[in-house]
């Protein structure tokens, strides 16, 4: 099993790229089925979702737009529990169907904050599409309409996810190897 090291922390492959891309095609198919004939606005959460968003958008077969927002609640390998909105939308969303694209939902605090902020702008609807969901780590009640993979509550890196800035460019998803006790 391939291992890598980032910031003196060891990781092993958790989900290979081919399985990620297959699942993204399935998500795109479901979104296409549910939104065909409409023109939704995709809202991708930076920085982590950029690779997922790009691969997902390539599979969407109807006219749509994408905007990017930047929110953060992470430092190192832990969620800080404090969400900061850093960069907002620059198009009106009132009356529009929104699909928020997130790389990973663990505590749910970031996406919950973002959804509430978007709902203040009076869209027709807000749907959530996340590549990864850590169900057991959720701290808020959250409905995720489109989930790529439900994953364990372990630290992951790669395919857009980083560890203090490194690892986003990795083709596969990697899981941290916890030291033996």
Buried (B, 14 or more C-beta within 10 A) or exposed (E): EEEBEBEEBBBEBBBEBEEBBEBBBEBBEEBBEBBEEEEBBBBBBBBBBBBBBBBBBEBBEEEBEBBBBEBBBBEEBEBEEEBEEEEEBEEEBEEBBBBBBBBBBBBBBBBBBBBEBBEEBEBEEBBBBBBBBBBEBBEEEBEBBBBBBEBEEBBBBBBBBBBEEEBBEBEBBBBBBEEEE
